Structure formats: C-alpha cells, structure tokens
Amino acid sequence: MTARLRPLCCVVASLSFGIPVSSPCQARQTTPAVVLTGHDLTIEDLVRVARDHVLVQLAPGAMERVGRSHRLLLLAAKNGLPIYGLNRGVGIDRDKQVFRAGELDPSVRSASEAFNRNLLRSHSAAIGPDAPEDHVRAALLARLNTMLYGATGAEPAVAQMYAELLNRHIYPVLPSRGSLGEADIAILAHVGLAMIGEGDVMYQGQRMPARDALRQAGLAPLVPFA
C-alpha cells in the first residue's frame, strides 16, 4: 500500500518499524534521493526521508499534474462553480460567497490571499508537546506525496515549498494535539503558517521565527492563493 492511501496517524506510527538509521550527513552523501511521483511512495522510503534525512526530488510528471489541477480549479472558479475555500468559505461558512465569478483580477487575488492567510492563522490552534522531528518530516512527506497525485488543486509553489522544507531541514513546530474528528487540521495548519513566514520552526538546531529561517535558507515566504 502506498503512503498516500494511509491515514497520517498510520504513516507516523510506521516510524517504529525498526529500519536502521544512518546519520544525516551520511545519508545526504551516499544515498540517492527519493523521487516522488504521487503514486508509489513506500513506507521504507518514508522512513528513509524522515529519519535518515534523505533528499527528495519531485518527478516532472507529478508537478505537471499539480499545475494542471490548479489551473482547472481557477477555471472552475472563473466559470462560477462553487469552490470550497476559494470562492466559498469553509466549515459553517461553506455556502458563503467569498468573491463573485469572473476573472481573478488583482483585487480578487488580494482578497483570496488574505482569506487564505486568515484561515491558516485561525486553524493553527494545536496544543501539547511538540511533535518529534522525524514525525514532522514524515507528515511533510506524506502531505507532499498526496499533493503530487494531482487532485488537490493546490499551487505548484506549495508542493515545491514542501520539498524545500524537507531538503533544507526546516521543520515547522507542530504541537501534537489537534482537533476532534480527523484531528490533524489544527496541527497541519502550523505547516502552512511556517510556509508564509509565520509561527516557529526548528532550523540548524534552533527554534526560531519561520521568517528568519526562510531568509537564512534563501527562501521567500509563500503567498497563499486559491
């Protein structure tokens, strides 16, 4: 079974399989990168990335699917179809119109960006002890691999940022206790918060504001849209 079909709790639990762990430096020097296609991630590869710090690469075909799904999403919004979290709200506001159909002009884009930032802020509400580093890396990899399947509608820049966080060893601080139900919404929102340069991350062995870590790593904060 590929990791994209497994619940996140099962993926994280798989880290106890007992696969030997090498040092991060050794893994980067001698181990080929894990190429992500969105279809064939194995538990063994997930553990290699999570624990051995093996680099990841994004298959060109997978990124093409991500771009195609995002363009399809924008086309649907342009044609007036209700899109959860884009031109409609979320949760109890799922039927509330955020903006009208038509071209996504600069004012609409600005409104969408503000809406997305506020969603990340309002949902970043997890509590409890911070998740261990290897669990955070496993969560990042599982979410990235799912996105590469090409059915989420997310921007390609989001997938690229996931890969950058893994390969540059920037780990969003994820409190380990979330919400009811799926339970990872309030936790994983902290990932998005780090991507836009807010919240805290672990970088080079230190906890610091995400904006500082991104700047030191030469990355620009993500501008969340659609």
C-alpha positions, 0 to 999 in steps of 0.5 A: 500500500502506498503512503498516500492511501494511509491515514497520517496517524498510520504513516507516523506510527510506521516510524517504529518499524525498526529500519536502521538509521544512518546519520544525516550527513551520511545519508545526504552523501551516499544515498540517492534521493527519493523521487516522488511521483504521487503514486508509489511512495513506500513506507521504507522510503518514508522512513528513509526521508524522515529519519535518515534525512534523505533528499527528495526530488519531485518527478516532472510528471507529478508537478505537471499534474499539480499545475494542471489541477490548479489551473482547472480549479481557477477555471472552475472558479472563473466559470462560477462553480462553487469552490470550497475555500476559494470562492466559498468559505469553509466549515459553517461558512461553506455556502458563503460567497467569498468573491463573485465569478469572473476573472481573478483580477488583482483585487480578487487575488488580494482578497483570496490571499488574505482569506487564505492567510486568515484561515491558516492563522485561525486553524493553527490552534494545536496544543501539547508537546511538540511533535518529534522531528522525524514525525514532522518530516514524515507528515511533510512527506506524506502531505507532499506525496498526496499533493503530487497525485494531482487532485488537490488543486493546490499551487505548484509553489506549495508542493515545491515549498514542501520539498524545500522544507524537507531538503533544507531541514526546516521543520515547522513546530507542530504541537501534537494535539489537534482537533476532534474528528480527523484531528490533524487540521489544527496541527497541519495548519502550523505547516502552512503558517511556517510556509508564509513566514509565520509561527516557529520552526526548528532550523540548524538546531534552533527554534526560531521565527519561520521568517528568519529561517526562510531568509537564512535558507534563501527562501521567500515566504509563500503567498497563499492563493486559491 
